[in-house]
């Protein structure tokens, strides 16, 4: 199945990808990558020089550079860069990470790597410099943002994931290729690619090579929700973010999410949230808050 590109009129590259050089400072610096608009981003931290400490779950892990890390979405996680530490902080929103992972058979390997905390220093001395080169290319493409920029960024992110997979020595036999977890991860990738197209659960099951009943059973057992509820959860998450952060009209949001008109979208949104889209937008903006709709976040999936 070919990868689908993300519609340019839906989200800009700057809202989907993060690329920030980390300049060495005279004192330690604390970063909290998964905050604000980046709460569902997967981050890549590249430290060329100095030390870095990952602080999570009341514990800290200190590492000396050069070192590279994949940081899954975790609002409580903090990264402390020691004095003089420098490198890059990259981030990818779920749609871009999904596109970088791909939907081919071997993509399960990259999905597993991208969904966990990974630390790699590499036996090859070129490992970190190669990743830094990719970070610099992503940064250039984001500032250029011209024809093919998103395709180039996705290609660089895929190369990053492949590098982590190689250096992390992940054994395909240990990843449960035919396990329920693998199927659920495959469903998540397909939902990210297709939730705007209003595809049926039967179509998702067919693409995964399983029956409708098996997919339904796996989702119920693992996520306590049906496949359709999970698809609707992703749609509601997208709708809530767009209502809160964009200036698009209700009609424009409805169209981009695959609804025939604003009325159909409004009925769907109200059925799921018990308020009209316009009411939700007004309340969130008046309160200066953040959109949390539809129960658990999409980042809670495996």
ABEGO torsion letter per residue (X at the ends): XBBBBBBAAABBAAAABBBBBBBBBABBBBBBABBEAAAABBBBBBBABEBBBBBBGGBBBBBBOBBBBBBBBBAABBBBBBBGBBEBBBBBBAAAAAAAAEABAAAAAAAAAAABBBBBAEABAAAAAAAAAAAAAAAAAAAAGBBGAAAAAAAAAAAAAAAAAAAAGBBAAAAGAABAAAAAAAAAAAAAAAAAAGBBAAAAAAAAGBBAAAAAAAAAAAAGBBAAAAAAAAAAAAAAAAAAABABBAAAAAAAAGBABAAAAAAAAAAAAGBBAAAAAAAAAAAGBBBBBGEBBAAABX
